[in-house]
Structure formats: structure tokens, C-alpha cells
């Protein structure tokens, strides 16, 4: 599979929480960093995602925000 996305962070699924429609998938990318992705439950099932799976987190955004108090 080829993708235009250039940001691919490899990691391990550490949590999958399914709701009725959406799911939160947490991926440990190392160094104490965990990325949380909100995807559909159908996508979780199609990918067969489960804790312990090695995955690639792909990020493609039109903006990145940073806040500080």
C-alpha cells in the first residue's frame, strides 16, 4: 500500500475502547508518548485491532495547534 501521508509513527496498541459508533485506540509510540485516535468501531473490526498489535499511526492534518497557559 502506498500513501501520500509522510508522518508514520510505529507503535503498539495499548488500549481499545469501543462505543456504539466510535472507538478510542491508544498507541504507545515509545519514549513515554501515547497517541489516541478516534476511529469508527467498523474500522476497528475491519483492521482486527487488539491490544498488543504493532501498528503505524498516520497523521495528516491541515493544522497543528499548541497551547500554553
C-alpha positions as CSV (number, residue, x, y, z in Angstrom):
1,X,0.0,0.0,0.0
2,X,1.3,3.5,-0.9
3,X,0.1,6.6,0.9
4,X,0.7,10.3,0.5
5,X,1.0,10.7,4.3
6,X,4.6,11.2,5.3
7,X,4.1,11.1,9.1
8,X,4.1,7.4,10.1
9,X,4.8,6.6,13.7
10,X,5.2,3.0,14.6
11,X,3.9,1.7,17.9
12,X,1.9,-0.8,19.9
13,X,-1.8,-0.7,20.6
14,X,-2.2,-0.4,24.4
15,X,-5.9,0.2,24.7
16,X,-9.1,-0.1,22.5
17,X,-12.3,1.3,24.0
18,X,-15.3,0.7,21.8
19,X,-18.5,2.8,22.0
20,X,-21.6,2.3,19.9
21,X,-20.3,4.0,16.8
22,X,-16.8,5.3,17.6
23,X,-13.8,3.8,19.3
24,X,-10.7,5.3,21.0
25,X,-7.5,3.5,20.2
26,X,-4.3,4.3,22.2
27,X,-1.0,3.6,20.6
28,X,2.3,3.7,22.5
29,X,4.9,5.2,20.2
30,X,7.8,5.0,22.7
31,X,9.5,7.5,24.9
32,X,6.5,7.8,27.2
33,X,4.4,9.0,24.3
34,X,0.9,7.7,23.6
35,X,-1.3,8.8,20.7
36,X,-5.1,8.4,20.9
37,X,-7.1,8.1,17.7
38,X,-10.8,8.2,17.4
39,X,-12.0,5.9,14.7
40,X,-15.2,4.0,13.9
41,X,-16.0,0.7,15.5
42,X,-16.3,-0.7,12.0
43,X,-12.7,0.3,11.3
44,X,-11.5,-1.4,14.5
45,X,-13.3,-4.6,13.4
46,X,-12.1,-4.4,9.8
47,X,-8.5,-4.0,10.9
48,X,-8.9,-6.6,13.7
49,X,-7.3,-4.2,16.1
50,X,-6.5,-5.5,19.6
51,X,-4.1,-4.7,22.4
52,X,-0.6,-5.7,21.6
53,X,-0.8,-5.2,17.8
54,X,2.0,-3.4,16.1
55,X,0.6,-0.6,14.0
56,X,1.6,2.6,12.2
57,X,-0.1,5.8,13.2
58,X,-0.6,8.0,10.1
59,X,-1.1,11.7,10.7
60,X,-2.4,14.1,8.1
61,X,-3.7,17.4,9.3
62,X,-4.4,20.8,7.9
63,X,-3.3,22.4,11.1
64,X,-1.4,21.6,14.3
65,X,-2.2,23.6,17.4
66,X,-0.2,24.2,20.5
67,X,-1.5,25.8,23.7
68,X,0.2,27.1,26.9
69,X,-1.1,28.7,30.0
